[in-house]
């Protein structure tokens, strides 16, 4: 969606949030309303209700919204003083707080917008003809939300909704929502026995079963094989780190609130569980003198990372407090930047190929109006962003710019995957950093014997293996590729007398993850269970198969492939595994 269309869509959604609030205030006049922004997939509005409401009330609110809509011809802008504005919200501390903030404590007037009989404090951004263009909306769900995201504040009721310009777009989105519920990786992970979450362990801290550990390791190995081809060497760094390291890197200043603190019984020094590997890799680089001939120096690291995410923002494997990354950092000369970026781009393309994922590239830039969010000076940022833009143009890669999405130390090239439901996920990333090596005082000696500062390239290939596993489960509906499936073949003997032949098949299928279901239950029950486990191949064994030395082969999708000789099946499997399909 181009920038203009995104703006129009956000205006449509913000307008619908106004309509939602108007309906709520009509139905429950003593409700305290707060804010209602547009978000990526729709909008929400937060309320403090006198008595709780439930999702059973949403159809009634929708009905009221549709009754009110014909009178909403436009949005009229008004300006009020802070004193007058507060009178519009008696006994509403949330609006009073916003009024003080927007008016700079009464120093300037603030804007209100009116449509129909409803008006509200608002900075603007609305649809021009709401009565004609706000027709295709749907209220989706309720959730709890702390005022301004602060757990110290009161819990409010958040109503989520969505709206689209056309009926077809709305119906497609609602279908995607329903399909996404079926494919929820948390449900699939439990069904397939891959991972567990426990209140005893803590939120955002997954436990991986043998099956889940295997999938996670295979994803790591997949990335590791590819990065070794371009010269990355694996290192291991501690999960526990002194605060001094992050003060040097700049993360203490910009990222401290997202880090877990650790207290020692024997020292007053401040420690953290590390949220990223780059500062440790800077120490490794700086541990010995470097010459221009030594560069590039490339480190990769799968060490666990920890981030203090808010409980309400955790989401199965896709947002965790404990995770890893196929993380890597390259220290190189200025003249090596483009070659290193190009190598990583090609590796990422190879890494994503087996998963049938479409993707696009986002050039994530800093926000020059919010400089305090970042490290470094404008000149350094301009140089880094110009370099990265030139690399994209030289490699003839199309991209979309996104201001404000850069890392704190530099611009980045993000790979945004699009799954089978059309949802977007940020996965791989390549980042150009001209700042951190200076903060650590890292150097190399050039061909003239002069000390120079190396450039640092941060990169992740699949990103977090845990997050990628969650994405992949939802993308495939749990039908993992054969090479990733914890069990690739389930042998199903029809009766006990077929078990011995089943064991012979297992012996022939070496290097294949294979099991025999020799339970004393009906064959159809075994087939059903293997299908629910989404095992790629079911090899059914009966008298005919024993006699002909074959197997009756079925797929997890229910396709009957008929009788097949064992050597032929072995060749098919070998092709699947070699091509990673």
N, C-alpha and C positions, 0 to 999 in steps of 0.2 A: 504494500500500500504506500503510495507516495506521500510526501509530507503534507500536502494540501488536503488530501483525503483523510489522513490521520487527524488533522486539526478539525475537519468537519465532523468526523465521527466522534471525537472527544466532546465537541460542542453538543452534539446530539445526545450523548450519554449524560453529560452534566445537566442538560435540560431535563432529561428524564428523572434524574435524581431530585430536581426541584419538584417535579410532578409527584413523585413518590412522597416527598415530605409534605406536600399540600394535602394529599389524600390521608396521610397519617394524622395530621393536625385536624382534619375534618372529622375523622373517626374518634380520635382520642385527644381532645383539645388541651388537656393538662399535661401532655407530653413535652419534654424538653428536647428540642432538636439541636444538633451540633453541626456537623459538616457532611457534604455529599459530593465527593469528587468522582470524575471519570477515572477508570482504571483500564488495564490492558484488554480485558474481556467484557467490560460493561461499566457498572457504577455501583456505589453503595451509599448508604446514609446511616449515620449513627444517631441513636435516640436513647434518652432515659425515659422509659415508660413507668407510669405509676404502678401498674400491675403488669406482670409478664405477658407477652404474647407468644404464640407458637407458629410453626410453619403452616398450621391449619388456617391461620388468619390471612395468609398471603393472597388467596383468591379474592377475599373480601376487599383487600387493599387494592388489588388490580382492578376490580370492578369499579371502585370509587375513582381510581385514576382515569378510567375510560369515560366515566360520567362527566368528569371535570374537563377533559381534554378539549372538547369543542369550543370552550370559552377562552382557550389559550391561543390568542391570535398572534402575539408577539411578546418580546421581553422589553419592558420599559426600564430605562436606567434612571435612578434618582440618587442625589447626594444628600447625606444627612450629617449633622454634627454628632459627635460621640454621645453627647448628653441626650439628644433626641433619639438616637438609635437605641440606646439602652432601654428607653421607655417602651420600645416595640417588643422587648423580651423581659417582661417582669419575672423575677425569680428564676432566671436562666443564667447561672454563673458561666456556662460554657461560651455563650454568645458574648457576654460581658468581657470575658477574657480576650476573645477575638477582636472585639471592638477596640479595646485598649491597645492591642497589638497593631491592628491595621491603621488606627488613627494616630499612632505614636503618642498614646496617652492624651488624646484630645487635641493634639496640635493641628490636625487636618481633618477634613471631611472624608467620609467613607461612602462607598457605593452600595446601593440596594438595587435589586432587580425585581420587577413585578410582572406576573403573567396571570390572567384571570383575576381572581380575588386574592391570590397568594403573592406575598413578596418576602424577600429574605436578603440578609447580608451576603454579598457576593462580589467577587472581583471581576466577574464576567466570563464570557466564553459560552455563548448560547446559540441555539438554532433560531433561524430567522422566522420560520413559519411552523411553530410547534404543533398547532392543530392539524396540520397536513402531514407532518414528517415524523411525529412521535408515535405512530400507530403500532409499530412492530416491536413491542417490548414484552418482557417476561420477568417476574420476580422469581428468584431462584432458591434462596436459602436464608437462614438466620445464623448469626454467630455472635459470640461475645467479643468485645473489643474494649481495651482500656482507653480512656480519654487520652488522646495524643500518644498512644502506644506506650504509656508509662504505667508499669504495674503498681505503682504507688497511688495511681488515680482510680476513680470509680470505674467499675465495669459497665459498659453500655451495651445496648442491643444493636447489632449491625444487620441491616437488611441489604442483601445483594440482589442485583438485577442486571439485565442486559437489554440492549436495544440495537436494532440494525435498520439500515435504510429500507430494506425490502423484506417481505415475508419469507422469500426463499432463503435469504441469508440467515434469518432468525431460525428457521426450521433446520437448516444445516448445522448451525451451532448447537441447537438443542439435541440433535441426533448425536453430535460429537460428544456432548456432555454425558448422554446415556451410555454411549459406547465406552467412554473413558471410565465410567463406574465399573463396567464389566472387566476392563483391563487394568484396574487399579493394581499397581505392582505390590502394594501391601497385602492385598487379598491373594494375588497370585503367588507371592513369596511364601505365604503360609500354606497355601494349597499344594505347592510344589516342594515344600520342606526345605527352603533355601536359607531363611534367616528368621530370627526371633527378636522381638522387643520385649523388655521386662521392666516393670516398675521398680523391681529390686535393683536392677542395674542402673536405670535412669533413662529419661527421654533422650532420643537422638543418639543412643549408644547401642548399635545393633550387635547381635551375636550371630555368627554364621555357622550353620550346620556343615557337615562334610560336603554335602552337595553345593551349598552356597559358597563355601570356601573354594571349591574346585572352579566354579564359574568365575569367581573374583580373580583367582590366580591365573586362569586362562586368559582373561582380559589383560592382566598385567603382563603376562608373557608375550601376548600379541604385540603390545606397545613396545616392550623391551627388545624384542627381536628386530623391530624396525628401527628403533633409535640406535641400536648397536651398529647398524649398517652405515650410519652417518657419524660414527665416532664418539657417541656418548658412553661414558664409563660410569657404572653404578657405584654410588657411595652410600654410606649409612651415617646418619647424624642423630644425636640424642633428642628425645621428645621434650626434655626438661632443659630450660635455658635461662641464664641470668638476664635480668632486666637490662643490664648494660648493653647486651647485644642489640636489643630492639631500640634502645636509645640512640645507638650509633646508626642503625639502619633508617630510623625515622618512624618505625611502626609504633613505638611507645607513644609518640606524640599524636599520631593520626589514627591508631587502631587499638589503643589500650582497652577500651570498653568492650571489645569483642574477643578478648583473650582471657583464658583461665589463669588466675593467680595460684601459686603454690607456696605453702609456708613450711619452713624447716623447723625442727625442734632444736637445732644446734647452731643456727646462724640467723642473723637479722637481714641477710641479703634477700633482695626481692627476686623471685623466680616466676617464670610463666611456662605453661605447656605451649609448645610452639604451634602457631597457626599457619606457618609457611616455612619453606626450606631456604629461601634465598639468602638470608643473613648468614646462616651456617655455611653455605657454599662460598660466600665471600671470605669467610675465615679460612676455609680450605684453600682457596686460591692464594690468599695472602700468606700462607704458611711457608712459602719458599720463594726465592727470587725467580722471576720469569723474564725470558727473552722474547723478542718479536718472533723468533723461530718456534717458540713453544705454542704460540697461539694459532688457532683457537684451543682453549681448554674447555672441555665439555663434561659436566657432571649430571648424572640422573639420580633420582632418590625416590624410593617408595615408602619412606618412613611415615608412621601415623601422624596425623595433624589433628589439632583440637581448636574448635572455635565456640565461643560462648553465645550460641544463638538463643534468641528469646523462645520460650516454649511454644508460643502461638505461631511461630514461623517455621517450626520443624515440620517435615513432611515425608515420613518414611525414609527411603534411601536418598531422596532427591535433596534433602536439606538436613544435615546431620551435625552433631557436635564432635563426633569422632569419625575420621575418614582418612583416606590417603589420596595421593595424586600420582600420575605418571609424570612426575615433576622433573624438569631439567633446566640447567642454566649454562649458557655459553659465554665465556669471556673471550672477546676477540678485538681485533683492530678495526678502525673505521672502514678500511678498504675491504674488510671481510664481511660486513654486515649483510649486504644483499645476497651473497652466496649462501650464508648461513640461514637466512630467512627462506630462501628458495628451497634449500634442502629440507627444512622442517615442513614447509607447505606440501612438498611432494610426499613426505612421510605421513602427514595427516590424511592426505587424499588416499593413500594406500591403506591406512588404518581403518578408514570409514567404509571402504569399498565392500567388505564382506557383509555389511549390515543393511544394504539397500536403503540408506538414509539420504534423502536430498538435503542440501545445505546451501547457505549463502554466507557471505563474509561481511562482517560489520567492522568498519574502521572506527574504533572507539577513541575519541579525542577528549581533551580536558575541557573544562568550562572556565573560560577566562574571567567570567563574572563571579566565580566562586573560588578564587585562588587559594584561600586558606585551607581548602580540602586537600591540596596537593603539596608535594615536596618540590623544591627547585624554583628557578626563576623563569619568567616568560621567554627569554631568549633561548634557554635550553629546551623548553617545550616546543618552541617554534622549529628549532633545528630537528628535534626528534620526529615531530609530526610531518615535516617536509620530507625527511628521509623515508619514513614509512609509506607515505603517499607515492613517492617516486618508485619504490620497490613494487607496489601494487600495479602501477602503470607499466613498468618495465616487464613485469611478468604477465601483463595483459589479463589481470584478474579483475572482474567486476566486483564492486563493493558498494555499501551504503554507509554514509557517515552518521555517527551518533555522538553528539556533543554531550559531555558530562559522564561518559561511560569508561573513561580511561582509568588505569590503575593509578595509585597515588604517586608513582614514580615515573610513569611514562605512558605513551599511547600504545594501543594494542590492536591486533588483528584477531577478531573472534570468529570462530566458525559456529554458525547458528544452524543446528540440525532441525529438519522438519520431519516429524514422525508420520505414521500412516493415517493419523487423524487430523493432520494439518497443524498440530501444535508445534511451537518453537521452543528449543532447548539450547542454551549456550553450553558448548562442550569444549572443544579444543581452543587453545589461545596461544598467540605468539606476541611477546611484548618487548618493546625497545626501551631500554633504561640507560640514560646518560647521567644518572644522579647517584645511585647507590654506591658505585665503585669509587666515586670521589669521596663520599662520606666515610668509607672504610679505608681511604688512602691507598687503594690498590694501584699497582704500577706494573709496567714491563719496560725493558730497555730496548729502544729501537736500534736500527742498523747503524746509527751514528753514536750510540752509547748514551743517548738522552732518555731520561725517564718519561714515560707517557702513561696516560690513564686509559685502561681498556674500557670497551663498551660491554654492557651486560644484556644478554637476550634471555628473557624468561619464556618457557614454553611448556605446554602440556599437550599430549597427543590425543588421548581420549578424555582427558580431564581426570575426574575422580572415577576409578573403577566401580565404586559403590553406586555413585549417581548414574553412571552409564548403564549399570545393570538394571536399575529401576527404569530408566528410559527404554532400554531394550525389551524388558518384560512387557511394557505397555505398547511399544511399537509393534511387537510380534504377537501380542495377546498371550504370551507365555510360550509360544512355539519357537524356542531358541534354535538357532542354526545347529545342524548336526554336530559340528565340531565343538560347540559350547555346551551341548546337552549333558547333564551329569550322567544320565543313562542313555546310551545311544540305541541299544537294541534290547528288547524284552523277549525272551524265548518263552513261549507258552505251550507246554505239553498238555495235550487234551486229557490224558489219563496218566496214572502212575507208571504204566508200562512204557510210556514215551519219554520218561525222565532221563534214562540212560543215554538215549540218542541226543537229547537236549544238551547233556554234558559234553558229548562229542563235538557238537556245534560250537560250544563255548571255547573248547580247546583249539578249534580251527580259526576262530575269530580273535586272534591275538591282537593286542594293542587297540582293542575296541572295548568301550565301557558297556559291558553286557551283563545281564542278570537272567536268572531262571525263576519264573513264578511256578513253583511246584506245590503250591497250596492245594489242599484237597477241597476245591470248590469248583463250580461250573466254569467252563471255558468262557462263556459270555461275561461272567463277572470279572474274570481276569482281564479280558479285553477292555471292559469298561474302566477298570482301575488303571490300566496302563495308558488308556486314552486320556483320562483325567490328569494323569501325571505328565501328559504331553510328551511321551517318549516317542522319538521320531519313527522307529520301526518296531513292528510286532511280528515276530517269527513264530508262526503257529505250527505245531508238530503233531501229526496223527499217523495212522497206519500207512496211508499213501505216501507221506513224506519219508517215513522210515524206509519203506520199500524202494522208493525212487532216489533216496539220498538227496532230498531237496528240502526246502522250507516253503510254507505258504505265507507269503509276505503281505502285510498290510501297513498302511501309514497311519499316523496319529489323526489325520484328517478323515480317516475311514475309507480311503481308497484301497481297493483290493488289487494287488499287483500279481496275484496268481502264484503258481509254483515257480521256484527259481533255484538253480543249482548254487551250492555254497560258494564255489570259486567266482561265479558271476557276481554274486552279492558282495563278496569281498572286494572285487574290483570297483563296484559302484561306491562302496563305503570309502575306499581309498581315495577315489576322486573327490568325494565330499570333503574329506579331511584335508587333502592337499590344497584344494581350492577354497577351503573355509566357507562352505555353503551348507 
